[in-house]
Each structure stands twice: as structure tokens, then as C-alpha cells.
Amino acid sequence: QGSLLEIAAYTHNPNTGELNYFFNSCYKMIFRTNFVINMCETWETTSTADAALKTRIEGEAKFLKSLGYFWLVTCFGDVPLRKTLEDHYVLQMERTPKAEIWTDIETNLTDAITKLPLAKDYASSDYGRVTKGAAEALLGKVYLYQGKYTQAITEFTKLTSAPYDYALASSLDDMFIHDLKT
């Protein structure tokens, strides 16, 4: 198993291939989301449908950017913060303190929540797209990882009341059964 065994045994080092791949993949995702956000800022819409699409796409990009930074900060701590498209040379950037990374994640998720639709507002062909509920859940998880328990409870509680219809599974066994009827 090579370097995978190193990760499992906590004997990995900076040359472990899978960790380098993971780190680089997160920054590729962040670069791409910054590109999308930049394009949204310059997109001059001509219809209300285009304006709604622009808003949703920007919300999706901010969610994905936050997810990438969530993975980076929880795995590596202080990492370079690439706020704009121009900040794409990670190797030449200083590491940003975790507190600033967490703040950026919270800011992007809060904005994404205002831009994303509810799951029920998507057509069936858009199944799997980022929803307002997904952004609320990730924001709750961000608060939880920082020890902001009151704020985490507030975010998670929102998901169990209108306009959301999420609920916890009644049994852990339900998590491993695929219901073919749905």
C-alpha cells in the first residue's frame, strides 16, 4: 500500500503523494471557483432568467470554495488564502492564520446561503446541485469544528424546520440500505 500505509500509521511526510495530490486538488478547486466568481462579477445579464442563473452559479462557486478551504484548514491548519483569481501562485504565498481562513469560509457560506435555491426548487434534471440546505449544513459544521457550539446548533436546527424538510435517520441501519422504491 506504500504511502497509504504511511497515512494510516501516521508516519507520512511532506513527500507523501496522496497528501500532495489532495492539497493540490483543493487549490485547483479554489482556483476554478475564483474564476467562476470573477466571471459572474463581469457577466452583464439581459434577462431575469440569466440574473437568477448568475446568482445561483455564484452561490454554488462560493459553497465549493468554502468546502475546499474547510478541507485544507482541517487537514493542514494555516494555509495560503487565495481570495481572488490573481492569487493563484500558492507556493509564493505566505500561510494565512486559521482564524482568517475560518472567517473567509463563514463569509462565503453566508453569502452562498442567500444565493442558493432550496432542493425542492430544482428540476429533477438538476439533482445533486448545491442547495441552500447544503450550505447551511456546511456552515453548521464549520462552527462545530471551531467550537462555536451555539452557532452550530442554530444552523443545524434551521435544517429541521420550514422551509427545509431534512431529518435524522431513525436508525443507523437505514444509512446502509438502498430503497429501490424512491
Backbone bond lengths (Angstrom), bond angles and torsions (degrees), N, CA, C in turn:
res aa  C-N    CA-C-N  psi(-1)  N-CA   C-N-CA  omega(-1)  CA-C   N-CA-C  phi
1 Q - - - 1.445 - - 1.516 112.77 -
2 G 1.294 117.88 -12.49 1.458 121.27 174.24 1.511 114.40 56.47
3 S 1.333 115.64 -123.13 1.461 119.66 -173.87 1.521 112.51 -69.43
4 L 1.328 119.31 -21.87 1.471 119.94 174.84 1.526 110.22 -64.68
5 L 1.322 115.83 -36.32 1.464 120.01 176.88 1.523 110.12 -67.27
6 E 1.332 117.33 -35.67 1.470 120.80 176.60 1.524 110.72 -60.72
7 I 1.331 117.34 -41.81 1.462 120.70 179.70 1.518 109.89 -64.95
8 A 1.325 117.42 -45.60 1.467 121.42 -179.41 1.527 111.93 -63.54
9 A 1.332 117.06 -32.65 1.464 121.28 -178.69 1.534 112.39 -93.20
10 Y 1.319 116.63 3.46 1.474 122.45 -178.96 1.529 112.05 57.93
11 T 1.321 115.90 34.68 1.465 120.61 176.77 1.523 111.02 -112.89
12 H 1.327 116.39 15.72 1.465 120.39 -178.58 1.529 110.49 -69.86
13 N 1.314 114.42 163.64 1.457 121.14 -179.01 1.525 108.77 -139.42
14 P 1.316 119.13 178.57 1.468 120.49 -178.98 1.524 114.96 -60.65
15 N 1.317 117.57 -14.87 1.464 120.37 179.97 1.525 113.11 -93.90
16 T 1.322 118.14 2.59 1.454 121.43 179.39 1.523 109.07 -65.12
17 G 1.315 116.02 119.08 1.458 122.16 -172.56 1.519 114.91 -58.43
18 E 1.323 117.28 -45.04 1.462 120.46 -177.40 1.525 111.89 -63.95
19 L 1.327 117.68 -36.65 1.468 120.27 178.18 1.524 111.06 -69.00
20 N 1.325 116.65 -39.61 1.466 119.79 176.47 1.525 110.58 -63.68
21 Y 1.333 116.18 -42.28 1.461 120.30 179.14 1.531 110.18 -62.61
22 F 1.315 117.10 -44.83 1.464 121.89 179.42 1.537 110.82 -61.09
23 F 1.311 116.47 -48.67 1.467 121.94 179.24 1.523 110.63 -57.74
24 N 1.314 116.71 -50.22 1.464 121.21 -179.20 1.525 111.96 -64.76
25 S 1.326 117.66 -38.00 1.461 121.42 179.24 1.523 111.24 -64.00
26 C 1.318 116.90 -39.71 1.462 120.03 177.65 1.526 110.70 -62.58
27 Y 1.309 116.89 -42.63 1.463 119.44 179.46 1.529 112.69 -72.18
28 K 1.326 117.62 -28.72 1.469 119.27 172.97 1.524 109.57 -64.41
29 M 1.331 115.73 -42.38 1.464 120.09 178.72 1.527 110.09 -63.21
30 I 1.309 117.58 -43.12 1.462 121.66 179.86 1.526 110.66 -64.97
31 F 1.328 117.38 -41.92 1.465 120.58 176.94 1.526 110.42 -59.54
32 R 1.322 116.27 -45.29 1.462 120.39 -178.43 1.528 111.42 -66.08
33 T 1.321 116.96 -38.92 1.471 118.50 178.46 1.523 110.60 -68.54
34 N 1.325 117.26 -37.80 1.469 119.63 175.50 1.530 110.58 -61.35
35 F 1.329 116.04 -37.35 1.468 120.32 177.60 1.529 110.24 -63.48
36 V 1.324 116.81 -45.60 1.464 121.25 179.89 1.527 110.43 -63.39
37 I 1.321 117.15 -44.78 1.469 120.78 179.00 1.521 110.16 -61.05
38 N 1.325 117.05 -41.78 1.462 121.64 177.76 1.532 111.16 -61.67
39 M 1.328 116.93 -43.14 1.463 120.76 178.81 1.531 111.29 -65.98
40 C 1.329 116.92 -36.88 1.465 120.32 177.63 1.525 111.20 -64.07
41 E 1.327 116.10 -37.52 1.466 120.00 -179.96 1.531 111.64 -66.15
42 T 1.323 117.64 -28.76 1.465 120.33 -178.45 1.532 112.60 -97.35
43 W 1.339 117.92 -5.86 1.463 122.21 -177.94 1.520 109.94 -76.70
44 E 1.308 115.84 116.40 1.456 121.08 176.44 1.524 107.59 -96.75
45 T 1.324 116.14 105.19 1.461 120.74 -175.83 1.527 110.53 -76.61
46 T 1.325 115.00 152.58 1.466 120.21 -179.65 1.523 112.34 -117.04
47 S 1.321 117.65 -4.42 1.460 120.42 178.62 1.521 109.95 -142.43
48 T 1.313 115.94 163.91 1.467 119.72 178.69 1.526 110.34 -67.97
49 A 1.333 117.42 -32.04 1.469 120.34 177.35 1.524 110.58 -64.76
50 D 1.334 116.71 -42.40 1.467 120.38 177.49 1.526 111.02 -65.78
51 A 1.326 117.04 -38.71 1.468 120.59 179.12 1.529 110.55 -63.68
52 A 1.333 116.37 -41.06 1.466 120.12 177.87 1.523 111.09 -66.39
53 L 1.324 116.63 -40.45 1.464 120.70 177.95 1.523 111.04 -64.35
54 K 1.312 116.87 -43.35 1.466 121.79 178.10 1.525 110.49 -58.68
55 T 1.326 116.54 -45.48 1.465 121.36 179.64 1.519 110.96 -61.28
56 R 1.341 116.60 -46.11 1.467 120.40 -179.74 1.521 111.53 -63.93
57 I 1.313 117.44 -44.42 1.467 120.80 -179.44 1.526 111.18 -62.00
58 E 1.325 116.53 -40.98 1.463 119.59 177.63 1.523 110.88 -64.29
59 G 1.327 117.37 -39.60 1.460 121.00 176.80 1.517 112.10 -63.11
60 E 1.337 116.43 -42.53 1.467 120.56 178.15 1.529 110.94 -62.61
61 A 1.322 116.04 -42.34 1.470 120.38 -179.40 1.526 110.76 -64.47
62 K 1.328 116.86 -42.14 1.470 119.42 -179.96 1.524 111.33 -66.89
63 F 1.330 116.83 -34.62 1.460 119.99 175.13 1.524 110.43 -62.96
64 L 1.339 116.45 -49.22 1.469 120.19 -178.20 1.524 112.11 -64.80
65 K 1.318 116.78 -36.50 1.467 120.61 175.92 1.527 109.73 -62.84
66 S 1.312 116.50 -44.11 1.472 120.93 178.41 1.518 111.26 -63.08
67 L 1.324 116.97 -40.21 1.458 120.95 178.79 1.527 110.80 -62.85
68 G 1.323 116.79 -43.43 1.466 120.05 177.65 1.516 111.97 -60.49
69 Y 1.320 116.28 -45.66 1.464 119.40 178.37 1.525 111.99 -68.00
70 F 1.322 117.99 -33.49 1.467 120.81 176.42 1.523 109.61 -60.07
71 W 1.323 116.12 -47.60 1.472 119.43 178.70 1.516 111.18 -62.03
72 L 1.313 117.84 -43.29 1.468 121.26 -178.31 1.529 111.89 -64.85
73 V 1.327 116.86 -48.01 1.461 119.68 -175.24 1.526 111.42 -69.71
74 T 1.340 117.56 -33.10 1.466 118.59 179.00 1.522 111.95 -76.23
75 C 1.328 117.11 -25.66 1.473 119.86 -179.97 1.528 113.49 -92.32
76 F 1.345 116.74 -35.23 1.457 119.51 -170.98 1.525 114.40 -120.70
77 G 1.323 118.49 -8.97 1.470 119.80 -178.11 1.512 111.29 78.46
78 D 1.327 116.68 -126.02 1.466 121.22 179.94 1.528 109.43 -67.85
79 V 1.331 116.12 124.92 1.466 122.16 178.80 1.518 108.58 -136.90
80 P 1.324 118.62 161.61 1.470 119.78 176.65 1.531 111.22 -63.42
81 L 1.312 116.48 139.10 1.465 122.54 179.04 1.518 108.86 -103.34
82 R 1.310 116.00 116.15 1.468 122.01 179.93 1.523 107.88 -104.92
83 K 1.328 116.87 94.20 1.459 120.70 -176.73 1.518 112.74 -80.35
84 T 1.320 117.41 -30.41 1.456 120.37 -175.74 1.515 110.75 -125.08
85 L 1.301 114.82 171.24 1.457 121.09 179.32 1.525 111.75 -63.83
86 E 1.325 116.71 -31.28 1.462 120.69 -178.77 1.528 112.38 -70.09
87 D 1.325 117.80 -22.53 1.467 122.06 -179.22 1.526 110.21 -86.29
88 H 1.328 118.37 63.69 1.457 118.19 -175.73 1.525 114.87 -110.30
89 Y 1.293 118.91 2.84 1.459 120.95 176.97 1.519 109.64 -99.81
90 V 1.332 116.08 84.63 1.468 122.08 -175.87 1.513 111.92 -61.27
91 L 1.326 117.27 -37.25 1.462 120.06 -176.40 1.522 111.88 -66.35
92 Q 1.329 117.88 -21.04 1.461 121.39 -179.26 1.528 112.13 -98.89
93 M 1.326 117.86 4.62 1.463 121.16 -176.49 1.524 110.81 -104.20
94 E 1.312 114.23 149.16 1.461 120.28 173.90 1.531 109.15 -75.58
95 R 1.310 115.65 154.69 1.460 119.60 175.74 1.521 109.00 -73.91
96 T 1.305 115.73 140.97 1.461 122.77 179.67 1.525 108.31 -98.17
97 P 1.330 118.14 137.57 1.467 119.72 178.43 1.534 111.69 -57.72
98 K 1.326 115.19 146.27 1.457 121.13 -178.07 1.524 112.38 -53.05
99 A 1.313 117.55 -39.67 1.464 120.69 -177.42 1.531 111.45 -57.65
100 E 1.327 116.95 -39.34 1.468 120.58 178.49 1.526 111.17 -70.07
101 I 1.323 116.68 -36.66 1.463 120.70 178.10 1.528 109.06 -63.92
102 W 1.338 116.58 -47.33 1.469 120.53 179.38 1.531 110.49 -59.39
103 T 1.317 117.58 -42.14 1.468 121.10 179.69 1.521 110.63 -62.43
104 D 1.327 116.74 -42.33 1.462 120.53 178.79 1.530 110.76 -63.98
105 I 1.320 116.93 -41.46 1.462 120.98 177.91 1.529 109.87 -60.61
106 E 1.328 116.98 -47.91 1.455 121.37 -179.43 1.527 111.32 -60.51
107 T 1.327 116.86 -42.92 1.469 121.78 179.87 1.522 110.99 -62.34
108 N 1.324 116.85 -47.14 1.463 120.55 -179.83 1.522 112.08 -65.36
109 L 1.325 117.31 -40.36 1.463 119.73 179.60 1.523 111.54 -68.21
110 T 1.321 116.66 -40.41 1.466 120.22 178.65 1.525 109.88 -60.60
111 D 1.331 117.03 -41.60 1.460 120.77 177.51 1.525 110.65 -68.85
112 A 1.318 117.72 -40.21 1.472 121.28 179.61 1.523 111.04 -61.43
113 I 1.320 117.29 -39.27 1.466 121.13 -179.76 1.525 110.83 -58.82
114 T 1.328 117.20 -37.73 1.466 120.24 -179.53 1.526 112.02 -73.67
115 K 1.329 118.33 -18.62 1.463 121.87 -174.35 1.526 113.94 -102.93
116 L 1.307 117.25 -18.64 1.467 120.46 -174.34 1.526 112.36 -91.41
117 P 1.341 116.83 146.20 1.458 119.94 176.51 1.527 111.77 -83.39
118 L 1.310 115.49 165.63 1.458 121.43 173.32 1.528 108.82 -72.66
119 A 1.313 116.70 159.27 1.469 120.93 -179.69 1.524 110.86 -58.51
120 K 1.336 117.87 -38.70 1.468 120.91 -177.64 1.531 112.74 -69.61
121 D 1.339 117.47 -14.77 1.455 121.16 -179.89 1.525 113.45 -85.30
122 Y 1.322 117.02 -7.09 1.460 121.30 178.30 1.532 110.08 -88.46
123 A 1.312 115.62 149.16 1.462 120.66 171.50 1.525 108.14 -73.94
124 S 1.322 116.63 159.60 1.465 119.76 -179.12 1.531 111.40 -62.13
125 S 1.325 117.37 -26.40 1.465 120.43 178.51 1.533 112.12 -70.53
126 D 1.339 117.41 -15.60 1.460 121.97 179.19 1.525 112.52 -99.81
127 Y 1.328 116.95 16.78 1.459 121.03 -179.96 1.525 109.99 -56.39
128 G 1.314 116.87 131.19 1.458 121.78 179.13 1.520 113.79 101.36
129 R 1.325 117.71 -6.72 1.468 120.20 176.85 1.528 109.60 -71.49
130 V 1.315 115.18 159.04 1.459 120.92 179.29 1.528 108.84 -67.24
131 T 1.316 116.59 135.74 1.464 122.22 179.93 1.523 110.69 -117.33
132 K 1.311 114.81 167.99 1.456 121.51 175.61 1.535 109.73 -58.76
133 G 1.332 116.89 -40.06 1.459 121.30 179.02 1.524 112.74 -62.85
134 A 1.330 117.16 -38.76 1.466 120.83 177.98 1.524 110.21 -63.75
135 A 1.330 116.48 -40.94 1.472 120.33 179.18 1.527 110.49 -67.09
136 E 1.329 117.37 -40.58 1.477 120.77 176.66 1.533 109.94 -61.30
137 A 1.332 116.66 -44.12 1.469 120.91 -179.27 1.521 111.32 -63.58
138 L 1.335 117.01 -43.57 1.472 119.39 179.04 1.523 110.45 -65.59
139 L 1.317 117.52 -38.59 1.468 119.44 177.74 1.522 110.47 -62.99
140 G 1.332 116.91 -40.54 1.464 120.03 175.38 1.515 111.91 -60.35
141 K 1.327 116.37 -40.91 1.464 120.92 179.09 1.526 111.02 -67.14
142 V 1.322 116.52 -37.56 1.467 121.08 177.10 1.525 109.61 -61.15
143 Y 1.315 116.92 -45.69 1.468 120.44 177.62 1.527 110.73 -63.13
144 L 1.321 116.66 -41.47 1.465 121.04 -179.51 1.523 111.26 -60.70
145 Y 1.319 118.05 -44.98 1.457 122.37 -178.90 1.530 112.22 -66.72
146 Q 1.332 116.61 -23.51 1.462 119.73 178.58 1.526 112.23 -91.38
147 G 1.320 117.45 -3.04 1.457 120.97 -177.78 1.524 113.16 80.25
148 K 1.307 117.65 16.85 1.470 122.44 176.55 1.527 107.43 -91.14
149 Y 1.333 115.11 72.01 1.457 121.05 -169.31 1.527 113.71 -66.48
150 T 1.311 118.05 -37.58 1.458 120.74 179.97 1.521 110.50 -63.63
151 Q 1.320 116.66 -44.36 1.467 120.67 178.81 1.533 110.66 -67.50
152 A 1.322 117.17 -36.45 1.472 120.97 178.19 1.527 110.01 -63.58
153 I 1.324 116.60 -45.60 1.468 120.22 178.94 1.522 110.37 -60.17
154 T 1.324 116.45 -41.72 1.470 120.68 179.19 1.525 110.68 -59.34
155 E 1.332 117.13 -46.41 1.465 120.61 -179.21 1.524 111.51 -66.25
156 F 1.324 117.19 -44.50 1.457 119.90 -178.18 1.526 111.41 -68.19
157 T 1.322 117.61 -34.41 1.463 121.54 179.17 1.526 111.03 -65.84
158 K 1.330 117.15 -35.11 1.470 120.85 177.75 1.525 111.19 -56.00
159 L 1.331 116.33 -33.52 1.461 120.85 -174.73 1.522 113.43 -72.63
160 T 1.323 117.50 -13.97 1.461 120.32 -177.82 1.527 112.69 -102.57
161 S 1.334 117.16 6.44 1.463 120.38 178.09 1.523 109.63 -133.03
162 A 1.326 115.71 167.58 1.471 121.05 -176.69 1.520 110.36 -54.78
163 P 1.289 118.13 141.91 1.460 129.46 8.92 1.528 114.36 -87.57
164 Y 1.318 117.63 4.39 1.461 121.37 -179.15 1.523 109.68 -87.55
165 D 1.324 114.91 157.77 1.463 119.27 177.58 1.536 110.94 -132.06
166 Y 1.307 116.47 32.92 1.459 121.07 179.25 1.527 109.60 -80.64
167 A 1.322 115.24 152.58 1.460 120.82 176.89 1.527 108.23 -152.04
168 L 1.316 115.14 157.84 1.460 119.81 175.86 1.518 109.46 -74.89
169 A 1.302 117.21 150.62 1.462 121.14 176.41 1.522 108.82 -65.57
170 S 1.318 115.98 139.44 1.472 119.35 -178.20 1.523 111.59 -70.86
171 S 1.321 117.52 -24.49 1.459 121.72 179.89 1.523 109.09 -143.05
172 L 1.295 116.52 142.63 1.462 120.73 177.04 1.524 110.91 -60.65
173 D 1.336 116.97 -31.06 1.459 120.91 178.87 1.522 111.57 -60.57
174 D 1.332 117.45 -29.75 1.458 121.40 179.98 1.525 112.16 -63.29
175 M 1.297 117.35 -21.94 1.459 121.14 -178.81 1.529 112.18 -72.25
176 F 1.326 116.58 -15.95 1.461 120.60 -175.39 1.529 112.91 -115.10
177 I 1.334 116.83 11.67 1.462 121.80 179.53 1.520 107.80 -115.86
178 H 1.318 115.61 129.76 1.455 120.93 177.33 1.525 108.05 -98.57
179 D 1.327 116.37 114.96 1.461 121.27 -179.50 1.517 108.44 -84.51
180 L 1.314 117.04 113.97 1.449 121.50 -176.53 1.531 112.62 -75.65
181 K 1.334 117.60 -12.36 1.456 120.78 -178.36 1.519 112.47 -74.86
182 T 1.326 117.55 -22.59 1.476 119.22 -177.20 1.489 112.24 -95.24
